[in-house]
Amino acid sequence: AVEQEFVVMGGTTEPIVTAMRESYQRDLDLESAVRIAVGALQKGGPAPAGTTEAEPRTLDVSALEVAVLDSNRPRRAFKRIAGTVLEEMLPAPAAVEDAPPANGDAPS
């Protein structure tokens, strides 16, 4: 079957599908679509032992395999998006508030 909007496969899909339903819009540009998808994937981490709620997680370029299905290419081939191109599409990681000062001194 050809999916028209988005597909979530494998792993802990429920929180990812929920996040996609809340943020997906038709006709997004590629960068916006990738950001929304990565944001949804970050909500689908494994559930801690004894719980059913997924743990949020942080994903960077090394943890992602991104491709688009180009229906205009021969045999409807996938085109991989990787490296710097993918990195530029992702939001900057949030600053860690409790990080020690760069000079290694404890806060005063």
C-alpha positions, 0 to 999 in steps of 0.5 A, a space after each residue: 500500500 502507498 501511504 499518503 501522509 506518514 508511516 511509523 514502523 517498528 519500536 515504540 510507535 505509539 508516542 511517535 504516531 501521536 507526536 506526528 499526528 499533532 505536528 504533521 501538515 501537508 506540503 511541508 518543505 523537506 527541512 520542516 518535515 525532517 525536524 517534525 519527524 526527528 522531534 517525534 522520534 525523540 518522544 519514542 524512546 524505550 519505556 523504563 522497566 515496569 512502565 509503559 511510558 516512553 522515555 524522551 531521548 536526544 537524537 543526533 545525525 549519527 543516530 539517524 538514517 534519513 531518506 526521501 522517496 522520490 516518485 520521479 526517479 526511475 523505479 521510485 528510488 530512495 534518496 539518502 540525506 546524510 552528513 552536513 545536509 542532514 545536520 543543517 536540517 536538525 535543530 541545534 541541541 538545547 544548551 545544558 543548564 547544569 554544565 560546568 563552566 568551560 574553564 573547569 572552575 566550580 560556580 561561585 
